[in-house]
């Protein structure tokens, strides 16, 4: 019986030993697999770091259009936060220009200038005149103004300016035509020229004129204008003629023109 029991114990130990060997083998395979996975992950991390460094080396002008647009949005958000902080001290950003770093000869602190008043080259009236002269639609002007902010006033700002100008004009009817108050209009123009230092003479010379034109068959118009001789060559050109009234006529004659000019200008001719 003891011999049988000993054989059973030996057989049990052999079985356990075989199981341990199998587990040891499985564990060694698992360790190898883990090592292999770890090496792959490490290689992937190194590759990502390398790609990240390469991307960092790429400049704004080297990335794709979508990436550059994303960078613009990020920069705009940063500047919006800066402008919000500047607003607390009654300041705002007028223009931000960023250059490629290669264009800088040497590294210097950026230039900062703070002005109490922004002096733009052109007024709202100038852009309003251009819009009307070249028949620029609201949609096109609104699209163009977004590319030149803030030099070009917004469409909403132009509309408000137009409303103010229209309210300041007192239009009256004379026969088959319309005119503004000539004296008030001339005074306003002279004040503007003096304010902008375009005329400096103590005496201002005004010339009244009327010119006929055929707009269409059977439609003839008389343009009643004035010019300021002090403006020099401009007064003889198209841009130096300022309209005071427009009249419809069947036939152009001196007596009717004389009557309209006297009535519209309140000046005896």
Secondary structure, 3 states (H helix, E strand, C coil): CHHHHHHHHHHHHHHHHHHHHHHHHHHHHHHHHHHHHHHHHHHHHHHHHHHHHHHHHCCCCCCCHHHHHHHHHHHHHHHHHHHHHHHCCCCCCCCCCCCCHHHCCCCCCCCCCCCCCCCCCCCHHHHHHHHHHCCCCHHHHHHHHCCCCCCCCCHHHHHHHHHHHHHHCCEEEECCEEEECHHHHHHHHHHHHHHCCCCCCCCCCEEEEEEEEEEECCEEEEEEEEEEHHHHHHHHCHHHCEEEEEEEECCCCHHHHHHHHHHHHCCCC
